[in-house]
Amino acid sequence: MLRTLDLAVLRSFLLIAQGRSFVETADLVGRSPSAVSLHIQKLEEELGAAVLRRNARGVELTPAGERLLGFARRLLSLNDETIAAFRVADRRPLRVGATQDMAEAVLPDLLRRFALAHPEVELTLRIDRSQTVVEGVRSGALDVAIALHRDDPTLVGVLAEERMLWIGARGLDCPPDRPLPLALFEPPCSFRTAALDALTQAGRATRMAVTSPSLAGLRAAVEAGVGVTARTRHSLTGPVLADVGAALGLPPLPTAVFCLYAHPGEGWTEREDFLALCRHVFCRRLV
């Protein structure tokens, strides 16, 4: 008949084998010293061999105990790994929202650092417009959002202020007597509003060359020289794109304020760590 070793008994054996006394082992496993002695007695009966020997210095392993030590470590390690795996599955996921600009500029470094500190936490990401991710936090669909400034009760702090730039293909020529071709996000969009307001106040004629719901679409259009867009310096990626505001005589743009959103007072350890990491990474990368 196959026999099954008791893992609780093996844990008592392993603690004693690692140098702890019967009293210390009893305290660690939540049993009495006499119960630990019974553990060792039961183990020896199951194996048919003595595993511990008392001497003047205390207790030492017998040859059979030395053989058992490796098996005990492996069995208990697998047991502990199994328990940990199911505890991880029960952990609360962290749902993060971010704008497309921040998803490309900062989010990779932020997620890498968070994963190193909390490898057991499942992350859910939502990359969308500022209005959408802020509304996600307010409704409870998201736990944290990194987005442009909105007057919202979930606003918990300013992360960075970035000057908006006119970004176009390097060497783009657009005479001031011709309508400026624009490549902008679909409304509502803070960058779109800022660009159109600045150009209207400056009396500069425009035409909408490209409207896109994605940053990738805007970048493709701008790199192709189809239009000019308004973003921050973090969109100046690759050799083709440049700040063309001065070259084209375009009016200055306002500052983009990136903020952090979360429900105040509803945090747990992992969420609070993520918020703190956001502040640290933005301070280092964006300011």
C-alpha positions as CSV (number, residue, x, y, z in Angstrom):
1,M,0.0,0.0,0.0
2,L,1.3,3.4,-1.0
3,R,1.9,5.8,1.9
4,T,1.8,9.6,1.9
5,L,4.1,11.7,4.0
6,D,2.6,14.4,6.1
7,L,4.0,17.8,5.0
8,A,3.5,19.3,8.4
9,V,5.7,16.6,9.9
10,L,8.3,17.2,7.2
11,R,8.3,20.9,8.0
12,S,9.0,20.2,11.7
13,F,11.9,17.9,10.6
14,L,13.3,20.5,8.2
15,L,13.3,23.3,10.8
16,I,15.1,21.1,13.3
17,A,17.6,20.0,10.6
18,Q,18.3,23.6,10.0
19,G,19.4,24.1,13.6
20,R,16.3,25.1,15.4
21,S,15.5,23.6,18.8
22,F,12.3,21.7,19.5
23,V,10.9,24.7,21.4
24,E,11.8,27.1,18.5
25,T,10.3,24.7,15.9
26,A,7.1,24.3,18.0
27,D,6.7,28.1,18.1
28,L,7.2,28.4,14.3
29,V,4.7,25.7,13.4
30,G,2.2,26.6,16.0
31,R,2.4,23.4,18.0
32,S,3.7,22.3,21.4
33,P,7.2,20.9,21.8
34,S,5.6,17.5,22.7
35,A,3.6,17.6,19.4
36,V,6.8,18.3,17.5
37,S,8.4,15.3,19.2
38,L,5.4,13.2,18.0
39,H,6.0,14.6,14.5
40,I,9.5,13.2,14.4
41,Q,8.4,9.9,15.9
42,K,5.6,9.6,13.3
43,L,8.1,10.4,10.5
44,E,10.6,7.8,11.7
45,E,7.8,5.2,11.9
46,E,6.7,6.0,8.3
47,L,10.2,5.7,7.0
48,G,11.3,2.8,9.1
49,A,14.5,4.6,10.1
50,A,15.7,7.1,12.7
51,V,16.3,10.6,11.3
52,L,17.6,12.4,14.4
53,R,20.1,11.5,17.0
54,R,20.5,13.3,20.4
55,N,24.0,14.1,21.6
56,A,25.7,16.3,24.2
57,R,25.3,19.4,21.9
58,G,21.6,18.7,21.1
59,V,20.3,17.0,18.0
60,E,22.0,15.9,14.8
61,L,21.0,14.1,11.6
62,T,21.4,10.4,11.2
63,P,22.5,9.1,7.8
64,A,18.9,8.5,7.0
65,G,18.1,12.1,8.1
66,E,20.8,13.4,5.8
67,R,19.2,11.4,2.9
68,L,15.7,12.7,3.8
69,L,16.9,16.4,4.0
70,G,17.0,17.0,0.2
71,F,13.6,15.3,-0.4
72,A,12.0,17.3,2.4
73,R,13.3,20.6,0.9
74,R,12.0,19.8,-2.5
75,L,8.5,18.6,-1.3
76,L,8.0,21.7,0.9
77,S,9.3,24.0,-1.7
78,L,6.8,22.7,-4.2
79,N,4.0,22.9,-1.6
80,D,4.9,26.5,-0.8
81,E,5.2,27.4,-4.5
82,T,1.7,25.9,-5.1
83,I,0.1,27.9,-2.2
84,A,1.8,31.1,-3.4
85,A,0.6,30.6,-7.0
86,F,-3.0,30.5,-5.8
87,R,-2.6,33.4,-3.5
88,V,-1.3,35.4,-6.4
89,A,-4.3,34.5,-8.5
90,D,-6.5,36.0,-5.8
91,R,-4.6,39.3,-5.7
92,R,-6.4,42.4,-6.9
93,P,-5.3,43.5,-10.4
94,L,-4.1,47.0,-11.0
95,R,-5.9,48.8,-13.8
96,V,-3.9,51.6,-15.4
97,G,-5.0,54.2,-18.0
98,A,-2.6,56.5,-19.9
99,T,-2.6,58.7,-22.9
100,Q,-0.9,57.5,-26.1
101,D,1.9,60.1,-25.7
102,M,2.7,58.8,-22.2
103,A,2.3,55.2,-23.2
104,E,5.2,55.6,-25.6
105,A,7.4,58.1,-23.6
106,V,7.2,56.9,-20.0
107,L,5.0,53.8,-19.5
108,P,7.6,51.2,-20.6
109,D,10.1,52.3,-17.9
110,L,7.3,52.7,-15.4
111,L,5.9,49.2,-15.9
112,R,9.3,47.6,-15.9
113,R,10.1,49.2,-12.5
114,F,6.7,48.2,-11.1
115,A,7.0,44.6,-12.3
116,L,10.4,44.3,-10.7
117,A,8.9,45.4,-7.3
118,H,5.6,43.5,-7.7
119,P,6.0,40.6,-10.1
120,E,2.9,39.0,-8.7
121,V,0.5,41.8,-9.6
122,E,-1.6,41.5,-12.8
123,L,-1.7,44.8,-14.8
124,T,-4.5,45.8,-17.0
125,L,-3.7,48.7,-19.4
126,R,-6.1,51.1,-21.2
127,I,-4.4,53.5,-23.7
128,D,-6.8,56.2,-24.7
129,R,-7.5,59.9,-24.7
130,S,-7.3,61.9,-21.5
131,Q,-11.0,62.4,-21.2
132,T,-11.6,58.6,-21.6
133,V,-9.1,57.4,-19.0
134,V,-10.0,60.1,-16.5
135,E,-13.7,59.1,-16.8
136,G,-12.5,55.5,-16.3
137,V,-11.0,56.3,-12.9
138,R,-14.1,58.3,-11.9
139,S,-16.4,55.4,-12.8
140,G,-14.3,52.8,-11.1
141,A,-13.3,51.1,-14.4
142,L,-9.6,52.1,-13.8
143,D,-7.6,52.5,-10.6
144,V,-5.0,55.0,-11.9
145,A,-4.7,57.3,-14.9
146,I,-1.9,59.4,-16.4
147,A,-3.5,62.1,-18.5
148,L,-3.7,65.8,-19.3
149,H,-5.1,68.1,-16.7
150,R,-8.9,67.9,-16.1
151,D,-10.9,69.5,-13.3
152,D,-11.9,66.2,-11.8
153,P,-12.4,65.0,-8.2
154,T,-10.0,62.1,-8.9
155,L,-7.1,64.5,-9.6
156,V,-4.3,63.7,-7.1
157,G,-1.4,65.7,-8.4
158,V,0.5,67.3,-11.2
159,L,3.3,65.1,-12.6
160,A,4.9,67.4,-15.2
161,E,4.4,70.4,-17.4
162,E,5.5,70.2,-21.0
163,R,5.6,72.9,-23.6
164,M,3.5,72.0,-26.7
165,L,5.4,72.1,-30.0
166,W,4.5,72.4,-33.6
167,I,5.8,69.1,-35.1
168,G,6.3,68.4,-38.8
169,A,8.6,66.8,-41.2
170,R,12.1,68.2,-41.2
171,G,12.4,70.8,-44.0
172,L,8.7,71.1,-44.6
173,D,7.8,74.2,-46.6
174,C,4.5,76.0,-46.1
175,P,4.4,79.7,-47.1
176,P,2.4,81.9,-44.7
177,D,0.1,82.9,-47.6
178,R,-1.1,79.4,-48.0
179,P,-3.4,77.5,-45.5
180,L,-1.4,75.5,-43.0
181,P,-2.2,71.7,-43.4
182,L,-3.0,70.2,-40.0
183,A,-2.9,66.6,-38.8
184,L,-4.8,66.4,-35.5
185,F,-6.7,64.0,-33.3
186,E,-10.4,63.8,-33.5
187,P,-12.3,66.1,-31.1
188,P,-12.4,66.3,-28.1
189,C,-8.6,66.8,-27.8
190,S,-6.7,69.3,-25.8
191,F,-3.9,69.5,-28.4
192,R,-6.4,70.0,-31.2
193,T,-8.1,72.8,-29.3
194,A,-4.8,74.5,-28.4
195,A,-3.6,74.4,-32.0
196,L,-6.7,75.7,-33.5
197,D,-7.1,78.5,-30.9
198,A,-3.5,79.6,-31.4
199,L,-3.8,79.7,-35.1
200,T,-7.1,81.5,-35.1
201,Q,-5.8,84.2,-32.7
202,A,-2.7,84.6,-35.0
203,G,-5.0,85.0,-38.0
204,R,-3.3,82.0,-39.8
205,A,-5.4,80.2,-42.4
206,T,-5.6,76.5,-42.0
207,R,-7.0,73.4,-43.6
208,M,-7.5,70.0,-42.0
209,A,-5.3,67.6,-43.9
210,V,-5.6,64.5,-41.6
211,T,-7.8,63.6,-38.7
212,S,-6.9,60.4,-36.8
213,P,-8.0,58.7,-33.6
214,S,-4.5,57.3,-33.0
215,L,-1.0,58.8,-32.4
216,A,0.4,56.3,-34.9
217,G,-1.9,57.7,-37.6
218,L,-0.8,61.3,-36.8
219,R,2.9,60.3,-36.9
220,A,2.5,58.6,-40.3
221,A,0.9,61.7,-41.8
222,V,3.4,64.1,-40.3
223,E,6.4,62.0,-41.3
224,A,5.0,61.9,-44.9
225,G,4.8,65.8,-44.9
226,V,1.0,65.7,-45.2
227,G,0.4,68.0,-42.3
228,V,1.7,69.6,-39.1
229,T,0.6,68.5,-35.6
230,A,0.8,69.8,-32.1
231,R,2.3,67.5,-29.5
232,T,5.1,67.6,-26.8
233,R,8.8,66.9,-27.3
234,H,8.2,63.2,-26.6
235,S,6.7,62.9,-30.1
236,L,10.0,64.0,-31.7
237,T,11.1,60.5,-32.4
238,G,13.2,59.5,-35.4
239,P,15.2,61.6,-37.8
240,V,12.3,62.9,-39.8
241,L,10.3,64.8,-37.3
242,A,11.3,68.3,-36.0
243,D,10.0,71.3,-34.1
244,V,8.9,73.4,-37.1
245,G,7.2,76.3,-35.2
246,A,9.9,78.9,-35.8
247,A,10.7,77.8,-39.3
248,L,7.0,78.2,-40.4
249,G,6.4,81.3,-38.3
250,L,3.7,79.6,-36.2
251,P,2.3,81.1,-33.0
252,P,3.4,79.8,-29.6
253,L,1.4,77.0,-28.0
254,P,0.4,76.6,-24.3
255,T,1.8,74.2,-21.8
256,A,0.5,70.7,-21.5
257,V,0.0,69.7,-17.9
258,F,0.2,65.9,-17.2
259,C,-1.6,64.8,-14.0
260,L,-2.2,61.7,-12.0
261,Y,-5.7,60.5,-11.3
262,A,-7.0,58.0,-8.6
263,H,-9.7,57.8,-6.1
264,P,-8.3,59.5,-2.9
265,G,-8.5,57.2,0.2
266,E,-9.3,54.0,-1.7
267,G,-5.7,52.8,-2.2
268,W,-4.1,49.5,-1.3
269,T,-0.3,48.8,-1.1
270,E,0.3,48.0,-4.8
271,R,-1.7,51.0,-6.0
272,E,0.0,53.4,-3.6
273,D,3.4,52.0,-4.7
274,F,2.4,52.6,-8.4
275,L,1.4,56.2,-7.6
276,A,4.7,56.8,-5.9
277,L,6.6,55.3,-8.7
278,C,4.7,57.5,-11.2
279,R,5.9,60.6,-9.4
280,H,9.4,59.4,-9.2
281,V,9.7,58.3,-12.9
282,F,8.0,61.5,-14.2
283,C,10.3,63.7,-12.0
284,R,13.3,61.9,-13.5
285,R,12.2,61.6,-17.1
286,L,10.0,64.6,-17.9
287,V,10.9,67.6,-15.8
